[in-house]
Amino acid sequence: MPTIASFLHRGREGNGATNYDFLMVTPTTFGKVEVQDICVEEPNIIIEFRDCAVDQVGHIRINVHDPSPRVLFISWQDIRNMVIVDKHNHVDDVGLLEFDY
């Protein structure tokens, strides 16, 4: 059965530290969030997150029986690392947008 909320990160060895910052992507919005809590109430997974842009708490209710993904959580650390690598590969930073991390 496919998972509805996908937590994506590059494969790497963990260092014991857990990072809860993600880029949350839905069909209607995206933004940096901090996952604060995850609980299960059959058949739903409820994810509580803090929207980093407006510093407000929100919730997403995900039905585990829904066959198509509606929400993606992409590791913020992976996004940050990609920007740093890209920045180091370019001598001219004119094309690099400001990136708050």
C-alpha positions as a Markdown table, in Angstrom:
| # | Residue | x | y | z |
|---|---|---|---|---|
| 1 | Met | 0.0 | 0.0 | 0.0 |
| 2 | Pro | 1.5 | 3.4 | -0.9 |
| 3 | Thr | 2.1 | 5.9 | 1.9 |
| 4 | Ile | 0.1 | 9.1 | 1.8 |
| 5 | Ala | 2.5 | 11.4 | 3.5 |
| 6 | Ser | 6.0 | 10.8 | 2.1 |
| 7 | Phe | 9.0 | 12.0 | 4.1 |
| 8 | Leu | 11.8 | 12.3 | 1.6 |
| 9 | His | 15.4 | 12.6 | 2.3 |
| 10 | Arg | 18.7 | 11.6 | 0.7 |
| 11 | Gly | 20.0 | 8.2 | 1.8 |
| 12 | Arg | 22.7 | 8.8 | 4.3 |
| 13 | Glu | 24.1 | 7.6 | 7.6 |
| 14 | Gly | 22.4 | 9.2 | 10.5 |
| 15 | Asn | 24.4 | 11.0 | 13.2 |
| 16 | Gly | 21.8 | 10.5 | 15.9 |
| 17 | Ala | 20.4 | 14.0 | 15.5 |
| 18 | Thr | 16.8 | 14.3 | 14.3 |
| 19 | Asn | 15.8 | 17.3 | 12.2 |
| 20 | Tyr | 12.1 | 18.1 | 12.1 |
| 21 | Asp | 12.2 | 20.8 | 9.4 |
| 22 | Phe | 10.7 | 20.0 | 6.1 |
| 23 | Leu | 9.5 | 21.6 | 2.9 |
| 24 | Met | 5.8 | 20.6 | 2.9 |
| 25 | Val | 4.2 | 20.4 | -0.5 |
| 26 | Thr | 0.5 | 19.9 | -1.1 |
| 27 | Pro | -1.7 | 20.4 | -4.2 |
| 28 | Thr | -2.5 | 23.9 | -3.2 |
| 29 | Thr | 0.5 | 25.2 | -1.2 |
| 30 | Phe | 4.1 | 24.7 | -0.1 |
| 31 | Gly | 6.4 | 26.1 | 2.6 |
| 32 | Lys | 8.9 | 25.3 | 5.3 |
| 33 | Val | 7.4 | 23.6 | 8.4 |
| 34 | Glu | 8.6 | 22.1 | 11.6 |
| 35 | Val | 6.9 | 18.8 | 12.4 |
| 36 | Gln | 5.9 | 18.9 | 16.0 |
| 37 | Asp | 3.8 | 15.8 | 16.6 |
| 38 | Ile | 2.5 | 12.8 | 14.8 |
| 39 | Cys | -0.4 | 10.7 | 16.1 |
| 40 | Val | -2.6 | 7.9 | 14.8 |
| 41 | Glu | -6.4 | 7.8 | 15.0 |
| 42 | Glu | -7.5 | 4.9 | 12.8 |
| 43 | Pro | -7.7 | 5.2 | 9.8 |
| 44 | Asn | -5.9 | 8.6 | 10.0 |
| 45 | Ile | -2.4 | 9.9 | 10.7 |
| 46 | Ile | -2.5 | 13.4 | 12.1 |
| 47 | Ile | 0.5 | 15.6 | 11.7 |
| 48 | Glu | 0.9 | 18.7 | 13.7 |
| 49 | Phe | 3.3 | 21.2 | 12.2 |
| 50 | Arg | 4.4 | 24.8 | 12.8 |
| 51 | Asp | 4.4 | 27.0 | 9.6 |
| 52 | Cys | 7.8 | 28.7 | 9.8 |
| 53 | Ala | 6.7 | 31.7 | 7.7 |
| 54 | Val | 3.8 | 32.8 | 9.9 |
| 55 | Asp | 4.7 | 30.9 | 13.2 |
| 56 | Gln | 1.3 | 29.3 | 13.4 |
| 57 | Val | 0.5 | 25.7 | 14.2 |
| 58 | Gly | -1.5 | 23.6 | 11.7 |
| 59 | His | -2.7 | 20.0 | 11.3 |
| 60 | Ile | -3.0 | 17.6 | 8.4 |
| 61 | Arg | -5.2 | 14.6 | 8.6 |
| 62 | Ile | -4.2 | 11.8 | 6.3 |
| 63 | Asn | -6.3 | 8.8 | 5.6 |
| 64 | Val | -4.0 | 5.8 | 5.2 |
| 65 | His | -6.4 | 4.1 | 2.8 |
| 66 | Asp | -6.3 | 7.0 | 0.3 |
| 67 | Pro | -4.4 | 5.5 | -2.7 |
| 68 | Ser | -2.8 | 8.7 | -4.0 |
| 69 | Pro | -0.2 | 10.9 | -2.1 |
| 70 | Arg | -1.5 | 14.3 | -1.2 |
| 71 | Val | 1.3 | 15.6 | 0.9 |
| 72 | Leu | 5.1 | 15.4 | 0.6 |
| 73 | Phe | 7.6 | 16.4 | 3.3 |
| 74 | Ile | 11.1 | 17.0 | 1.9 |
| 75 | Ser | 14.0 | 17.2 | 4.3 |
| 76 | Trp | 15.0 | 20.9 | 4.7 |
| 77 | Gln | 18.6 | 19.9 | 5.4 |
| 78 | Asp | 18.7 | 18.2 | 2.0 |
| 79 | Ile | 17.4 | 21.3 | 0.3 |
| 80 | Arg | 19.9 | 23.4 | 2.2 |
| 81 | Asn | 22.7 | 21.1 | 1.1 |
| 82 | Met | 21.7 | 21.3 | -2.5 |
| 83 | Val | 21.8 | 25.1 | -2.5 |
| 84 | Ile | 25.2 | 25.1 | -0.8 |
| 85 | Val | 26.6 | 22.7 | -3.4 |
| 86 | Asp | 25.1 | 24.7 | -6.2 |
| 87 | Lys | 26.5 | 27.9 | -4.8 |
| 88 | His | 30.0 | 26.5 | -4.6 |
| 89 | Asn | 29.8 | 25.2 | -8.2 |
| 90 | His | 29.1 | 28.7 | -9.5 |
| 91 | Val | 31.6 | 31.5 | -9.5 |
| 92 | Asp | 29.0 | 34.1 | -10.3 |
| 93 | Asp | 26.3 | 34.2 | -7.7 |
| 94 | Val | 24.1 | 36.6 | -9.6 |
| 95 | Gly | 21.6 | 33.8 | -10.6 |
| 96 | Leu | 21.4 | 32.4 | -7.1 |
| 97 | Leu | 18.3 | 33.6 | -5.3 |
| 98 | Glu | 18.4 | 34.5 | -1.6 |
| 99 | Phe | 17.7 | 31.4 | 0.5 |
| 100 | Asp | 16.7 | 31.7 | 4.1 |
| 101 | Tyr | 18.0 | 28.7 | 6.1 |
